[in-house]
Each structure stands twice: as structure tokens, then as C-alpha cells.
Amino acid sequence: MKPVITIEYCPKCHWLLRSAYIAQELLTTFENELKGVTLQPSEVSGDFHISIDGKEIFNRKTYGGFPEIKELKQVVRDIVSPGKSLGHADTKPHHQSSL
């Protein structure tokens, strides 16, 4: 069964547009590997979490900010389709950070 990604965002912080952009990027990159991406308003101010089938893969507070889309795609790829090439998004940054 194909996984579902959930992006939980703070509506009071006006992070819907950021969430929609991330959803678009993930759906475009993983169109054959994902069942869907759900946007879910958080009831807790300042929350921004991304999970795959209920397992959290990103937390803005733990990470200290928002992820670069390239890094997020690599994390998602490693879970949903480990053999998939991401093209230029597979190159390592000069300073490697982990989500």
C-alpha cells in the first residue's frame, strides 16, 4: 500500500502556503510512490510536523527551522522509494545537516 504524508501546520502562523508548496513538491517528485499528501491545521500554535503513515519524519521545533526541500525529498525518498534517483537533489551540500 502506498504511504500517505501528513503535513501538520500552524494556521495562526500562516504556514498554509508553505505547507501547500511542500505538498506540491512531494507529489510532483513522488507521484507514483505516494497515495497522497494531507494538509492538517494544528491546534497547537507554532507546530509544524511532517509524518509518513503516522511516523514523524520532521519537527520544526526539534530541527530549529524549516527544512530545505532538497533535504526533505531525500528523507522521504529514503523511506518510500530508496532506489529512486532525485537527480540534482541527490548531491550532498558542502555542510551536511540531517533532519
KEKE-3310 file (N, C-alpha, C; in steps of 0.2 Angstrom, whole numbers, plus 5000, padded with zeros to 4 digits):
npx = (5004:5002:5011:5005:5008:5008:5006:5007:5002:5004:4990:4988:5000:5001:5006:5000:5002:5016:5015:5007:5016:5026:5019:5015:5028:5032:5022:5024:5037:5036:5025:5021:5024:5017:5002:4995:4996:4992:4985:4985:4978:4985:4981:4989:4998:5012:5016:5024:5024:5030:5024:5025:5013:5009:5021:5033:5043:5049:5051:5048:5052:5061:5071:5074:5070:5064:5064:5075:5069:5076:5083:5072:5066:5075:5075:5061:5062:5071:5063:5051:5055:5068:5077:5076:5081:5085:5090:5098:5095:5101:5114:5126:5126:5138:5140:5134:5119:5107:5090)
npy = (4994:5011:5025:5038:5055:5067:5084:5094:5109:5126:5136:5149:5154:5157:5147:5139:5141:5138:5125:5120:5122:5113:5101:5101:5099:5087:5078:5080:5075:5062:5056:5043:5035:5039:5039:5050:5067:5075:5090:5097:5107:5113:5112:5117:5131:5136:5124:5113:5099:5084:5069:5052:5040:5041:5041:5052:5062:5074:5089:5105:5112:5104:5103:5116:5125:5127:5114:5112:5110:5101:5093:5087:5080:5070:5063:5058:5051:5041:5033:5030:5026:5020:5017:5026:5039:5056:5065:5081:5084:5075:5077:5081:5093:5106:5108:5096:5093:5085:5080)
npz = (5000:4996:5004:5015:5016:5029:5033:5046:5051:5058:5058:5063:5062:5049:5040:5029:5015:5014:5018:5007:4996:4999:4999:4986:4980:4985:4980:4966:4964:4969:4963:4958:4969:4981:4990:4994:5000:5014:5021:5037:5048:5063:5081:5090:5093:5083:5079:5067:5058:5049:5043:5039:5036:5049:5056:5063:5053:5052:5063:5066:5077:5084:5074:5072:5063:5046:5034:5020:5004:4996:5005:5012:5002:5000:5013:5012:5001:5005:5013:5006:4993:4991:4981:4971:4960:4963:4955:4952:4965:4973:4976:4988:5001:5004:5018:5027:5034:5045:5045)
capx = (5000:5006:5011:5002:5012:5003:5009:5003:5005:5000:4986:4989:5007:5000:5010:4997:5006:5022:5013:5005:5021:5030:5015:5016:5035:5032:5018:5027:5043:5034:5018:5019:5025:5013:4994:4993:4998:4986:4987:4981:4979:4987:4978:4994:5002:5019:5018:5024:5027:5028:5024:5023:5009:5009:5028:5035:5050:5051:5048:5051:5055:5067:5076:5077:5068:5060:5069:5076:5065:5080:5084:5066:5064:5080:5072:5055:5064:5074:5058:5046:5057:5076:5081:5074:5086:5082:5094:5102:5093:5104:5120:5127:5128:5145:5139:5129:5115:5102:5083)
capy = (5000:5017:5029:5045:5060:5072:5090:5097:5116:5131:5141:5156:5157:5157:5142:5135:5142:5134:5118:5118:5121:5107:5095:5101:5097:5080:5075:5080:5071:5055:5055:5036:5031:5041:5038:5057:5072:5078:5096:5097:5113:5111:5115:5120:5137:5135:5117:5111:5092:5080:5062:5047:5035:5042:5041:5059:5062:5081:5093:5112:5114:5100:5104:5123:5129:5123:5110:5114:5105:5095:5088:5084:5075:5064:5059:5055:5045:5035:5029:5027:5023:5020:5016:5032:5045:5063:5069:5086:5085:5070:5080:5082:5100:5107:5106:5091:5093:5080:5082)
capz = (5000:4995:5010:5015:5020:5033:5035:5051:5051:5062:5054:5066:5060:5042:5036:5025:5009:5014:5018:5001:4992:5001:4997:4978:4978:4986:4975:4959:4964:4971:4960:4958:4975:4986:4989:4994:5005:5018:5025:5043:5053:5070:5086:5094:5090:5081:5077:5060:5058:5043:5045:5034:5039:5056:5059:5062:5050:5053:5068:5065:5084:5085:5069:5073:5057:5041:5030:5013:5001:4994:5011:5014:4997:5002:5018:5010:4996:5008:5016:5002:4987:4992:4975:4967:4959:4963:4950:4956:4973:4977:4978:4995:5002:5007:5025:5028:5040:5045:5048)
cpx = (5004:5006:5007:5006:5007:5008:5005:5006:5001:4997:4987:4996:5007:5005:5007:5000:5012:5021:5011:5011:5025:5026:5015:5023:5035:5028:5020:5033:5041:5027:5016:5020:5021:5005:4992:4997:4992:4989:4982:4983:4980:4983:4983:4998:5009:5021:5019:5028:5025:5029:5022:5020:5010:5016:5031:5042:5053:5047:5051:5055:5061:5072:5078:5075:5064:5066:5070:5073:5070:5082:5078:5064:5069:5077:5066:5057:5067:5069:5053:5048:5065:5080:5080:5079:5082:5086:5098:5101:5097:5111:5121:5129:5135:5145:5133:5125:5109:5095:5082)
cpy = (5006:5022:5035:5049:5065:5078:5094:5104:5121:5136:5148:5159:5158:5153:5137:5135:5138:5127:5115:5117:5115:5101:5095:5097:5089:5076:5075:5075:5063:5053:5047:5032:5033:5040:5046:5061:5075:5084:5096:5103:5110:5115:5118:5125:5135:5129:5117:5104:5089:5073:5058:5041:5035:5043:5048:5058:5069:5085:5100:5114:5110:5102:5111:5127:5125:5120:5113:5108:5099:5090:5084:5078:5069:5060:5055:5049:5039:5031:5026:5024:5024:5020:5022:5037:5051:5068:5074:5086:5079:5072:5082:5090:5100:5106:5102:5092:5087:5082:5078)
cpz = (5000:5002:5009:5019:5023:5035:5039:5052:5056:5058:5056:5064:5052:5038:5031:5018:5009:5014:5011:4996:4993:4998:4989:4976:4979:4981:4968:4959:4965:4969:4960:4964:4981:4985:4990:4999:5008:5022:5031:5047:5060:5075:5091:5090:5089:5079:5069:5060:5051:5045:5039:5037:5046:5060:5057:5058:5051:5058:5068:5072:5085:5080:5069:5067:5052:5037:5023:5010:4998:4999:5013:5009:4998:5007:5016:5005:5000:5012:5011:4995:4987:4986:4970:4966:4960:4959:4954:4963:4977:4979:4985:4996:5005:5014:5026:5035:5040:5048:5054)
residu = (MET:LYS:PRO:VAL:ILE:THR:ILE:GLU:TYR:CYS:PRO:LYS:CYS:HIS:TRP:LEU:LEU:ARG:SER:ALA:TYR:ILE:ALA:GLN:GLU:LEU:LEU:THR:THR:PHE:GLU:ASN:GLU:LEU:LYS:GLY:VAL:THR:LEU:GLN:PRO:SER:GLU:VAL:SER:GLY:ASP:PHE:HIS:ILE:SER:ILE:ASP:GLY:LYS:GLU:ILE:PHE:ASN:ARG:LYS:THR:TYR:GLY:GLY:PHE:PRO:GLU:ILE:LYS:GLU:LEU:LYS:GLN:VAL:VAL:ARG:ASP:ILE:VAL:SER:PRO:GLY:LYS:SER:LEU:GLY:HIS:ALA:ASP:THR:LYS:PRO:HIS:HIS:GLN:SER:SER:LEU)
# end
